[in-house]
Amino acid sequence: MTDLWKLQRDTAFVKHAESKSLLVGSLYENGYLFHLATKEVTYINWFYGNPTCAMISDDEQWAVIGGGELLTVWKNQAIFDIALAWPYDMRQSGPGIAHVLTDPWMEDAAVWELHIATLDVQKVRDFREYIGKAYTELIIW
């Protein structure tokens, strides 16, 4: 078992998402799911160049973390990998559905819909609003 508090003290630790009883974070290209009540830590995955985004469902039944060319889903105490290039941000759009924005400065930037039950991913729309614009922390999507 990994010590939650020791990991969080490392200056390279990044907190990506937090709910009442779960926290998704990363340290040195590795993603983790922290169960706050029990202090258990679930290793999620290794990500090329560090994870960039994560979310925890409103009901805390699933979580998603993304980075590099990969999304990793945690549900039913299991881990599932889904190929999706350059996830940048994500949010829940309904029960069992996550929307994922890929790098908004890339030519093929898009919003994708991930159905947690089936792990199917489909493009919702292209996202060209930030192509050619200066970098900003806040992306309106």
Secondary structure, 3 states (H helix, E strand, C coil): CCCHHHHHHCCCCEEEEECCCEEEEEECCEEEEEECCCCEEEEEEECCCCCCEEEECCCCCEEEEEECCEEEEEECCEEEEEECCCEEEEEEEECCEEEEEECCCCCCCEEEEEECCCCEEEEEEECCCCCCCCCCCCCCC
